[in-house]
Each structure stands twice: as C-alpha cells, then as structure tokens.
Amino acid sequence: MDIIALDLPLLGNRTHLVHDGRSALVVDPPRSLVEVEAAADAAGVRIVAVAETHVHNDYVSGGLALSRRHRADYLVAAEERVSFEHVATRPGDTVDVGGLRVEVVATPGHTFHHQAFHVTPEDPGSGTGAVLTGGSLLAGTVGRTDLVDPALARHLARAQWASVRHLGLLPPATTVHPTHGFGSFCAGGAPSDSGLTIGEQAVLNPALTTERDAFVDQLVAGFGPIPRHYRFMASLNRSGAGARRPADPVELDDEGLEHARTHGAWLLDLRPREKFAAAHVPGSINVEHGDQFALWAAWVTPWGGRLVLLGEDPVTLETAASDLAQIGVEEVAVHVLAPSAATEPNVTYRRARWDELPWPRGPRVLLDVRHAHEVAEDRVPGSLAIPLPELASRISEVPPGEVWVHCRSGYRAAVAAGLLARAGRSVVHVDDDLDRAPLAHAEHAVHCAG
C-alpha cells in the first residue's frame, strides 16, 4: 500500500491518493484535477474510487468530476443531501480498492456527517493500516466545529472529541492522513509537524489527552475568524458545482477596463506590492498573486461582485482566475497592464520600514489590520485595530490624517493600503516585519500580520 499526499498550498489542504500499485482511491480532491491525475499517471494506477470525508466548507470539490472522468465510484456519506449520483456510504461499510480494504468510520464533529476511511491491505504482510481523517483528527489538533453553524460549535466539539477518541482505538501503528491542517482555516488549532500515527497522537493530541469538557472549552476558545467565502461552499458542493468547467476569464481592453472601473467592479492588481505602491490604476487594490491570493481576494470583496484582475503577465492572470475558481469565484475579467497603463493616470503611496516612523510623536494614525486574536498577543501600544476583512466597511472609523498601516510581514498591509487609497485616504504602507517594530517607543500604531 502506498499513500501519496498532494499538498495544495492555495487551499491549505492535502489530497491523498491511496493505491496498491494497480488501483487507487482519491480522498478529498480539489476542483483542479491536474495534480491528482498526474500523480495517478506517474504511479501507473487507475482511479477506481473517489471519496469525500465531508461536504467541504472551504473549497469547491472536484470529486464528482474526477469520478465521472474515470468512471469511478464516488463515496459520499448517506446522510448528506446532495443532488448528484453517488455511492451512499454508512458507518461500517467496506469498499474494495484492488488489494485494499476501505472501511467507513463515522467521525461527526467538523460537520454532522463527517466520515473517515480506514484503509488496510488485504495481505497483512503488505504493511500497516492508514486512516484518512479529513477534518476530524489532525496533527496535534482537530478540525474546527463552528463552520456548519457557530451556534452549534460546542455541540459539534463534543462530537469531535468522541470521534477522535473512537479513532484512537485503532492500532497504534496506523498512520494518520488528514485533509485539513496545512494552512486552511478549517483547523481548530495550530497543527504540529510530527506524530502522524495513532500511537503518537495518543500523547500529542488534546482530544486524546484532555477530558471532554476541558477540551471543548479550549477548542472553541481558540477559533479564529471564518473566511467570507466559506458560507457559500457547502451549497455549491451539494449541487455538484465542481463538475462544471469554469468559464474562461473575459479579456478587457483599455475601454472595457475603464467601463468596469466606473461601474462598480473591483479591480485587483496582482503585481508585487512595491510596483503597486509606485503606480496603480485608480480604484484598484493590491492582492499579490501567491498562495494566499484567492483567500484574500474573496475575503475583502463582496461575494458575487464583479472582479477584474490586473497584471503584467497573461499567464499569471490566467492562473489567478483558476485559483479563484477553486473556491467558487467565477466569471472574472482580466486586463494585461501595458508598461504605461499603471502610471497614466496613477495613484501612488509611500512604503516605509518601522525605523522610518516619525518618532517620538509617531504618525497621526497607526492602523493594525491583523485578526483580533493576533492583536491580543502583541498589540503595538496606541494602535487602532481593525481586522483586514472588516476594513472596507469600517474605513469611516479611521481618524483623519495620514494613515500608517502595517502587518507582520507586509502582505495584508498592502491590501489594506490599497483599500485606504481607494477610499481617498493618505496612506503609508509599513512593508516590514513586526518583529522590527520599536514597541517600547510606540504611542500610536498601524500594523497587520501578512
């Protein structure tokens, strides 16, 4: 038995391909199937089964499309209400995948009908078993329980505790392969980077070392914010939206861009933040393309709003549009910036380091756009804190005057600076690491963790 973990940095997740050298099971595939199918081809195996541990809240699944492309069984919990053909699975069901035996294990908690898959070779001499845990048992933590409904977080946390305890009864050598916990906001805490066997988790995982009520209190207290797009993912996945090919992005010429700009579209400039600060199209905001692009693009713009992606490289624009499709953001437009397009007309603002702040009095306004739990850990004295996802709707709360905005590494501060400039504010982007902030002298502050 071989298990291939496919890292998906864009989503902060992993997809797993489990095979016996001939036949393969794919667990929790993303909408883009390129890496999954490439891994199967490289291993020389045929995909005969595709399985969902749960109806996902953080991305659009590619499971239905993958199962159809390969005429594979599509395993979905029987209790889930979905609108497409599938193999309904129940606790205790077993499925043969070549020489592998796959047992369905009920693990409610992350969602009501979450399921794990315990995989063992039919030949006991072929290796130890493995459990594909989705958003249940993670590395040193568990999946968060407030995504279905925050009001049910404690109820589902108790279910999560019981589910992980049940998984803890598997043989200690059983390897653990979660989907979440690699950057996704679906993790209920900070995952560890070791201990991915049941035996190791028995001494590392709070769900296996802490009594239920204390565990529930600790888990729920640690939940961070929920990205805006999460509330729309379950309905898309229940309808099988991932099986639909995303529309190709619409290419806009200069006239089309101007029309979009003046008719309410959100212009997202994907260029490096130093280029954006030097000159950018009026009304645009800077969301640098990278692993965090889709998350923040969807979090700071209205769901369903018209998006226009700006950049100098057509390939990057195409990739960014594909990234957005992974979380259900489709029908975007793109515009390739000519060398002079970002300079005539243009908006600029200053970038600065922490040691350039005007001490001892400090700037007029220092704005911290990190999440609330981050600010609570190391707030710069005198700073005004408004989390980046809330900034667009709370800009009126920012006092008049020049605004210095900062984050731990500069990424989110760049997004915030663009939002402030879009609102007509004078802004300085502190593009520096928070560790270099002169906290002992700060009386006012502006920062964020990027």
PAVO-311585 format. One line per 3 residues: their letters; for each residue x, y, z of C-alpha. Coordinates in steps of 0.02 Angstrom, whole numbers, plus 50000, padded with zeros to 5 digits. Example, Ala and Ser with C-alpha at 12.3 -4.5 7.8 and 13.67 -1.06 7.14 Angstrom:
AS	50615:49775:50390 ~ 50684:49947:50357;
END
This chain:
MDI	50000:50000:50000 ~ 50064:50171:49953 ~ 49990:50340:50003;
IAL	50035:50494:49901 ~ 49999:50660:49987 ~ 49967:50803:49867;
DLP	49995:50970:49951 ~ 49876:51108:49897 ~ 49954:51270:49965;
LLG	49817:51375:49884 ~ 49688:51289:49995 ~ 49798:51244:50143;
NRT	49745:51062:50122 ~ 49805:50893:50062 ~ 49726:50770:49944;
HLV	49776:50588:49961 ~ 49795:50455:49828 ~ 49799:50280:49905;
HDG	49844:50134:49794 ~ 49905:49955:49788 ~ 50009:49975:49630;
RSA	49860:49949:49515 ~ 49702:50028:49584 ~ 49683:50192:49678;
LVV	49568:50285:49796 ~ 49571:50476:49796 ~ 49512:50564:49955;
DPP	49452:50746:49956 ~ 49510:50805:49784 ~ 49511:50990:49738;
RSL	49419:51063:49590 ~ 49578:51068:49487 ~ 49619:50888:49446;
VEV	49786:50915:49360 ~ 49897:50862:49506 ~ 49785:50717:49556;
EAA	49782:50641:49383 ~ 49968:50673:49358 ~ 50005:50579:49520;
ADA	49898:50433:49466 ~ 49982:50428:49295 ~ 50155:50436:49374;
AGV	50111:50291:49489 ~ 50037:50193:49345 ~ 49872:50164:49435;
RIV	49689:50176:49388 ~ 49573:50283:49494 ~ 49428:50167:49540;
AVA	49356:50260:49690 ~ 49341:50441:49746 ~ 49288:50482:49924;
ETH	49234:50636:50020 ~ 49262:50641:50206 ~ 49131:50780:50214;
VHN	49041:50914:50116 ~ 49177:51045:50116 ~ 49158:51221:50181;
DYV	49322:51292:50117 ~ 49335:51245:49934 ~ 49239:51175:49786;
SGG	49267:50989:49772 ~ 49323:50905:49613 ~ 49262:50736:49672;
LAL	49111:50723:49558 ~ 49208:50774:49403 ~ 49351:50654:49446;
SRR	49233:50508:49472 ~ 49146:50541:49307 ~ 49308:50560:49210;
HRA	49372:50393:49273 ~ 49205:50302:49293 ~ 49249:50279:49475;
DYL	49134:50253:49624 ~ 49100:50417:49715 ~ 49085:50387:49902;
VAA	48981:50515:49998 ~ 48901:50494:50169 ~ 48724:50427:50150;
EER	48653:50561:50265 ~ 48715:50704:50157 ~ 48585:50786:50045;
VSF	48668:50804:49876 ~ 48593:50823:49703 ~ 48704:50704:49605;
EHV	48726:50517:49585 ~ 48846:50440:49711 ~ 48880:50286:49816;
ATR	48798:50318:49985 ~ 48911:50257:50125 ~ 48868:50214:50305;
PGD	48974:50175:50458 ~ 49047:50001:50445 ~ 49030:49990:50256;
TVD	49181:49919:50166 ~ 49240:49951:49989 ~ 49373:49853:49897;
VGG	49501:49954:49800 ~ 49607:49823:49715 ~ 49701:49738:49855;
LRV	49649:49866:49984 ~ 49502:49861:50104 ~ 49423:50029:50142;
EVV	49310:50040:50296 ~ 49196:50189:50327 ~ 49209:50261:50504;
ATP	49083:50389:50566 ~ 49175:50541:50636 ~ 49049:50682:50663;
GHT	49116:50845:50731 ~ 49191:50951:50594 ~ 49024:50925:50508;
FHH	48872:50823:50560 ~ 48903:50679:50440 ~ 49092:50678:50430;
QAF	49171:50510:50393 ~ 49348:50441:50396 ~ 49416:50298:50293;
HVT	49519:50159:50374 ~ 49622:50076:50239 ~ 49710:49909:50263;
PED	49795:49792:50139 ~ 49706:49627:50111 ~ 49875:49545:50133;
PGS	49926:49579:50315 ~ 50108:49567:50266 ~ 50092:49715:50148;
GTG	50108:49849:50282 ~ 50015:49938:50420 ~ 49846:50018:50401;
AVL	49808:50201:50373 ~ 49663:50315:50414 ~ 49611:50461:50304;
TGG	49538:50583:50430 ~ 49485:50736:50330 ~ 49439:50870:50458;
SLL	49425:50755:50608 ~ 49590:50701:50686 ~ 49728:50820:50628;
AGT	49912:50829:50676 ~ 49906:50884:50857 ~ 49734:50963:50842;
VGR	49563:50934:50763 ~ 49454:51017:50633 ~ 49355:51166:50694;
TDL	49173:51139:50737 ~ 49094:51309:50705 ~ 49087:51310:50515;
VDP	48918:51225:50497 ~ 48840:51347:50621 ~ 48934:51444:50756;
ALA	48786:51414:50873 ~ 48821:51227:50862 ~ 49008:51240:50893;
RHL	49005:51166:51068 ~ 48884:51027:51021 ~ 48993:50976:50874;
ARA	49151:50996:50979 ~ 49085:50863:51097 ~ 49051:50752:50947;
QWA	49226:50788:50881 ~ 49302:50734:51046 ~ 49206:50570:51042;
SVR	49252:50539:50860 ~ 49437:50563:50890 ~ 49427:50450:51043;
HLG	49350:50318:50930 ~ 49490:50337:50803 ~ 49613:50323:50947;
LLP	49560:50141:50967 ~ 49640:50096:50800 ~ 49808:50004:50808;
PAT	49946:50123:50867 ~ 50048:50097:50708 ~ 49904:50159:50599;
TVH	49963:50311:50502 ~ 49854:50467:50504 ~ 49822:50567:50346;
PTH	49715:50724:50371 ~ 49650:50838:50235 ~ 49650:50998:50339;
GFG	49786:51072:50448 ~ 49910:51137:50320 ~ 49857:51319:50315;
SFC	49670:51301:50297 ~ 49558:51399:50416 ~ 49468:51232:50446;
AGG	49595:51180:50578 ~ 49538:51208:50757 ~ 49713:51249:50819;
APS	49894:51257:50767 ~ 49942:51087:50695 ~ 50102:51001:50746;
DSG	50231:50947:50618 ~ 50257:50772:50684 ~ 50169:50624:50761;
LTI	50061:50561:50619 ~ 50020:50390:50689 ~ 49880:50345:50807;
GEQ	50007:50298:50941 ~ 50097:50464:50929 ~ 49935:50563:50927;
AVL	49884:50473:51086 ~ 50012:50578:51181 ~ 50008:50735:51071;
NPA	49828:50770:51028 ~ 49721:50866:51154 ~ 49567:50766:51104;
LTT	49658:50609:51163 ~ 49741:50684:51317 ~ 49609:50802:51387;
ERD	49441:50768:51468 ~ 49292:50812:51361 ~ 49228:50971:51442;
AFV	49401:51049:51458 ~ 49439:51001:51278 ~ 49278:51083:51217;
DQL	49315:51243:51312 ~ 49493:51253:51243 ~ 49443:51211:51065;
VAG	49301:51336:51050 ~ 49402:51474:51134 ~ 49537:51456:51001;
FGP	49431:51479:50846 ~ 49483:51622:50734 ~ 49382:51714:50602;
IPR	49290:51622:50464 ~ 49336:51675:50286 ~ 49190:51755:50195;
HYR	49178:51627:50055 ~ 49160:51479:50173 ~ 48974:51510:50198;
FMA	48943:51477:50012 ~ 49047:51320:49985 ~ 48932:51186:50058;
SLN	48786:51232:49945 ~ 48900:51233:49793 ~ 48967:51062:49838;
RSG	48794:50990:49871 ~ 48743:51042:49696 ~ 48898:50967:49616;
AGA	48960:51135:49554 ~ 49138:51071:49541 ~ 49091:50960:49394;
RRP	49056:51114:49289 ~ 49202:51184:49191 ~ 49239:51362:49248;
ADP	49212:51495:49117 ~ 49368:51566:49036 ~ 49409:51740:49100;
VEL	49348:51884:48992 ~ 49490:51990:48922 ~ 49461:52177:48935;
DDE	49542:52310:48828 ~ 49576:52485:48894 ~ 49399:52543:48858;
GLE	49325:52390:48942 ~ 49433:52417:49095 ~ 49379:52598:49110;
HAR	49197:52547:49095 ~ 49219:52415:49230 ~ 49312:52538:49342;
THG	49174:52667:49332 ~ 49032:52542:49352 ~ 49071:52463:49519;
AWL	49192:52323:49476 ~ 49329:52277:49599 ~ 49500:52294:49517;
LDL	49628:52176:49593 ~ 49808:52213:49548 ~ 49913:52055:49562;
RPR	50084:52138:49544 ~ 50215:52143:49683 ~ 50170:52271:49815;
EKF	50318:52384:49777 ~ 50258:52404:49597 ~ 50081:52438:49653;
AAA	50135:52571:49777 ~ 50239:52657:49643 ~ 50092:52674:49524;
HVP	49924:52591:49501 ~ 49758:52612:49415 ~ 49642:52725:49516;
GSI	49520:52625:49621 ~ 49619:52463:49613 ~ 49681:52367:49765;
NVE	49836:52260:49781 ~ 49817:52073:49813 ~ 49983:51999:49764;
HGD	49971:51834:49673 ~ 50032:51688:49778 ~ 49966:51552:49891;
QFA	49857:51674:49989 ~ 49786:51765:49839 ~ 49618:51677:49820;
LWA	49584:51681:50007 ~ 49609:51868:50023 ~ 49532:51914:49856;
AWV	49371:51828:49910 ~ 49381:51894:50088 ~ 49397:52080:50051;
TPW	49275:52092:49906 ~ 49086:52062:49906 ~ 49035:51885:49862;
GGR	48963:51888:49687 ~ 49039:52056:49647 ~ 49122:52085:49479;
LVL	49310:52059:49487 ~ 49439:52119:49362 ~ 49616:52052:49381;
LGE	49758:52167:49330 ~ 49937:52114:49296 ~ 50082:52120:49175;
DPV	50091:51933:49139 ~ 49947:51845:49048 ~ 49998:51677:49122;
TLE	49987:51743:49299 ~ 49816:51817:49262 ~ 49755:51650:49194;
TAA	49824:51558:49346 ~ 49744:51682:49466 ~ 49574:51660:49381;
SDL	49594:51471:49400 ~ 49641:51494:49584 ~ 49480:51590:49614;
AQI	49378:51454:49529 ~ 49441:51331:49661 ~ 49335:51424:49788;
GVE	49187:51456:49675 ~ 49231:51631:49614 ~ 49198:51627:49428;
EVA	49163:51741:49281 ~ 49307:51858:49317 ~ 49384:51975:49190;
VHV	49569:52008:49161 ~ 49668:52153:49091 ~ 49852:52150:49044;
LAP	49935:52310:49100 ~ 50044:52394:48970 ~ 50204:52475:49037;
SAA	50120:52645:49046 ~ 49947:52587:49099 ~ 49984:52593:49285;
TEP	50064:52764:49276 ~ 49945:52870:49172 ~ 49835:52913:49264;
NVT	49906:52845:49425 ~ 49889:52834:49612 ~ 50043:52813:49720;
YRR	50083:52797:49903 ~ 50238:52779:50008 ~ 50314:52619:50076;
ARW	50416:52627:50235 ~ 50507:52523:50365 ~ 50473:52527:50551;
DEL	50630:52629:50584 ~ 50561:52766:50469 ~ 50411:52803:50580;
PWP	50415:52984:50640 ~ 50462:52958:50823 ~ 50444:53011:50960;
RGP	50267:53076:50925 ~ 50227:52943:50798 ~ 50115:52960:50645;
RVL	49943:53036:50655 ~ 49859:52866:50638 ~ 49933:52693:50656;
LDV	49816:52554:50599 ~ 49832:52369:50642 ~ 49738:52256:50521;
RHA	49781:52088:50596 ~ 49648:51972:50664 ~ 49589:52009:50840;
HEV	49674:51858:50919 ~ 49840:51912:50842 ~ 49823:52089:50908;
AED	49785:52021:51081 ~ 49952:51931:51082 ~ 50066:52078:51040;
RVP	49974:52241:51010 ~ 50078:52393:50967 ~ 50037:52522:51102;
GSL	49914:52654:51045 ~ 49866:52567:50884 ~ 49693:52566:50809;
AIP	49645:52386:50769 ~ 49526:52345:50627 ~ 49543:52170:50552;
LPE	49576:52175:50366 ~ 49415:52082:50319 ~ 49316:52220:50406;
LAS	49415:52370:50344 ~ 49313:52410:50188 ~ 49154:52427:50290;
RIS	49239:52518:50436 ~ 49351:52644:50350 ~ 49245:52784:50422;
EVP	49312:52734:50594 ~ 49491:52777:50543 ~ 49531:52952:50609;
PGE	49577:53090:50486 ~ 49757:53115:50437 ~ 49894:53011:50359;
VWV	49873:52826:50399 ~ 50023:52713:50426 ~ 49968:52533:50401;
HCR	50070:52381:50447 ~ 50062:52192:50462 ~ 50180:52057:50521;
SGY	50258:52031:50351 ~ 50178:52163:50240 ~ 50057:52061:50134;
RAA	49894:52109:50219 ~ 49957:52285:50248 ~ 49973:52303:50059;
VAA	49792:52250:50036 ~ 49739:52372:50172 ~ 49841:52514:50097;
GLL	49752:52487:49932 ~ 49582:52491:50016 ~ 49626:52652:50106;
ARA	49693:52734:49948 ~ 49536:52678:49855 ~ 49436:52772:49987;
GRS	49539:52929:49957 ~ 49646:52917:50113 ~ 49828:52968:50125;
VVH	49921:52809:50169 ~ 50095:52743:50207 ~ 50120:52555:50191;
VDD	50239:52491:50326 ~ 50313:52349:50225 ~ 50416:52274:50364;
DLD	50416:52132:50490 ~ 50325:52167:50653 ~ 50474:52099:50750;
RAP	50569:52256:50699 ~ 50438:52375:50769 ~ 50506:52488:50908;
LAH	50368:52438:51027 ~ 50447:52520:51177 ~ 50427:52692:51097;
AEH	50261:52671:51009 ~ 50118:52780:51063 ~ 50014:52752:50906;
AVH	50023:52610:50780 ~ 49967:52537:50615 ~ 50004:52355:50576;
CAG	49943:52187:50515 ~ 50006:52008:50501 ~ 50028:51955:50322;
END
